[in-house]
Amino acid sequence: MYTKRKFQKQIDLLYHYYKEPLKLLIEHSGLARPTVWRFLKGKNLRTYNQDKLIECVITLNEEAVAKRKALKDRGDKILQLELDLLKR
C-alpha cells in the first residue's frame, strides 16, 4: 500500500498532466466533490473510497504518460521522414 509521501508524487503528477484533476477524479470515480477534495488534500477517507481514488489517479497518470509517449513517437517519425526527404 502507498504511504502518503509516496502517493503525493502521484498526486503531483496528476496536477502536472491535467488542468482540472478534481473534475476528472469526480467523473472517473463517481464520488462526491467533498470526498475527492479531502483525498487531494491528504485527509482521512473511508478505505474503499480511498482505494477507488488511488486507482483513478494511477489510471489517469498512466493514460497521460501513454499519450505523451505516443505524441513523442509521432513527432520523431515526422522528423525522420523529413530527414529522409532532405537526404534525397
C-alpha positions as CSV (number, residue, x, y, z in Angstrom):
1,M,0.0,0.0,0.0
2,Y,1.1,3.6,-0.6
3,T,2.3,5.8,2.1
4,K,1.1,9.4,2.0
5,R,4.5,10.6,1.0
6,K,4.9,8.2,-1.9
7,F,1.4,8.8,-3.2
8,Q,1.9,12.5,-3.1
9,K,4.2,12.1,-6.1
10,Q,1.2,10.6,-8.0
11,I,-1.0,13.5,-7.0
12,D,1.7,15.9,-8.1
13,L,1.9,14.2,-11.5
14,L,-1.9,14.4,-11.8
15,Y,-1.7,18.2,-11.3
16,H,1.2,18.3,-13.8
17,Y,-0.7,16.4,-16.6
18,Y,-4.2,17.7,-16.2
19,K,-5.7,21.2,-15.9
20,E,-8.6,20.2,-13.7
21,P,-7.8,17.0,-11.8
22,L,-10.6,17.5,-9.3
23,K,-13.2,17.4,-12.0
24,L,-11.6,14.4,-13.7
25,L,-11.5,12.4,-10.5
26,I,-15.1,13.2,-9.7
27,E,-16.1,12.0,-13.2
28,H,-13.9,8.8,-13.1
29,S,-14.6,7.8,-9.6
30,G,-18.3,8.7,-9.3
31,L,-17.6,10.1,-5.8
32,A,-18.8,13.5,-4.4
33,R,-16.7,16.6,-4.8
34,P,-16.0,17.0,-1.0
35,T,-14.7,13.4,-0.8
36,V,-12.4,13.9,-3.8
37,W,-11.2,17.3,-2.4
38,R,-10.4,15.7,1.0
39,F,-8.4,13.0,-0.8
40,L,-6.4,15.5,-2.8
41,K,-5.7,17.4,0.5
42,G,-4.5,14.2,2.2
43,K,-7.3,14.0,4.7
44,N,-8.7,10.7,6.0
45,L,-11.3,8.8,4.0
46,R,-13.1,5.6,4.1
47,T,-10.8,2.8,2.8
48,Y,-13.0,1.9,-0.1
49,N,-13.2,5.5,-1.3
50,Q,-9.5,6.0,-0.9
51,D,-8.8,2.8,-2.9
52,K,-11.1,3.9,-5.7
53,L,-9.5,7.3,-5.9
54,I,-6.0,5.8,-5.8
55,E,-6.9,3.6,-8.7
56,C,-8.3,6.5,-10.6
57,V,-5.2,8.6,-10.1
58,I,-2.9,5.9,-11.2
59,T,-5.1,5.2,-14.3
60,L,-5.2,8.8,-15.3
61,N,-1.4,9.2,-14.9
62,E,-0.8,6.1,-17.0
63,E,-3.1,7.4,-19.7
64,A,-1.3,10.8,-19.7
65,V,2.1,9.1,-19.9
66,A,1.0,6.8,-22.7
67,K,-0.4,9.8,-24.6
68,R,2.8,11.8,-24.2
69,K,4.8,8.8,-25.4
70,A,2.6,8.4,-28.4
71,L,2.9,12.1,-29.3
72,K,6.7,11.9,-28.9
73,D,6.9,8.8,-31.2
74,R,4.7,10.5,-33.8
75,G,6.9,13.6,-33.7
76,D,10.1,11.5,-34.0
77,K,8.5,9.7,-37.0
78,I,7.7,13.0,-38.7
79,L,11.3,14.3,-38.1
80,Q,12.7,11.1,-39.5
81,L,10.6,11.4,-42.7
82,E,11.8,15.0,-43.1
83,L,15.4,13.9,-42.8
84,D,14.9,11.1,-45.3
85,L,13.4,13.6,-47.8
86,L,16.4,16.0,-47.2
87,K,18.9,13.2,-48.0
88,R,17.4,12.7,-51.5
